[in-house]
Each structure stands twice: as structure tokens, then as C-alpha cells.
Amino acid sequence: MRYRKLQICLKEKDKVFSNTQTAFEV
């Protein structure tokens, strides 16, 4: 699952992580 890898990579950037999480959920 790429979502998990991105989640870890973006963990440092909360703002980017939040936006990415929403984008991936959609």
C-alpha cells in the first residue's frame, strides 16, 4: 500500500500529510 509509505514520508510535514491524506481518501 503506497498510502502507508507516503504517510510515513509525509509524517514530518503535517500540513502536506493532511492534504495528501484527503486526496488519497478520495
C-alpha positions as CSV (number, residue, x, y, z in Angstrom):
1,M,0.0,0.0,0.0
2,R,1.6,3.2,-1.1
3,Y,-0.6,5.2,1.3
4,R,1.3,3.9,4.3
5,K,4.7,4.7,2.8
6,L,3.5,8.2,1.9
7,Q,2.0,8.6,5.4
8,I,5.5,7.9,6.9
9,C,7.3,10.1,4.5
10,L,4.9,13.0,5.0
11,K,4.7,12.5,8.7
12,E,7.3,15.3,9.0
13,K,5.1,17.7,7.1
14,D,1.7,17.7,8.9
15,K,0.2,20.2,6.5
16,V,1.2,18.3,3.4
17,F,0.2,15.0,5.1
18,S,-3.3,16.3,5.9
19,N,-3.8,17.4,2.3
20,T,-2.3,14.1,0.9
21,Q,-4.5,12.1,3.3
22,T,-7.6,13.7,2.0
23,A,-6.5,13.4,-1.6
24,F,-5.7,9.7,-1.2
25,E,-9.0,9.1,0.6
26,V,-10.9,10.5,-2.4
